[in-house]
Amino acid sequence: MNPKLKDLWLARASGLLQIIGGFTVALAPTSAVLFGGVAFSGLAAGYGICARSLMTSLLSHNIAMLYTTINILEVLGIFIASPLLAALFRLGLQWGGAWTGLPFLMAGLLYTGALFIIGWIKVDDTSIALPEASAESLE
């Protein structure tokens, strides 16, 4: 399989696992279901790596600028998401009951948006053909 296509499908699969994990944790009625959601989220740990690999393969130059931009956006995301998720957790605790999973519900929605964006990406799906070995090259 073409490495670009493989990275794309791995990123999509990881994103789907993150969505399943986030919504499962958010809506878990029991601790066993909660642990299952955490396990799904853990299986999606390769999302960032696959997405970076895909972006790198789609760009032929300025790789350093790409990684700098990715890291700046990651830090900005952490600065914005951390207080937002803390506020949502505080709000969920005030509302009580099933609302305690409110930050995970928001995370699931954000992952859904990211998967929607990754769903738009198209790559050349031709496989890489390896040269066939001839009888003379084996001798």
Beta strands, then each sheet from edge to edge (+ up, - down):
end
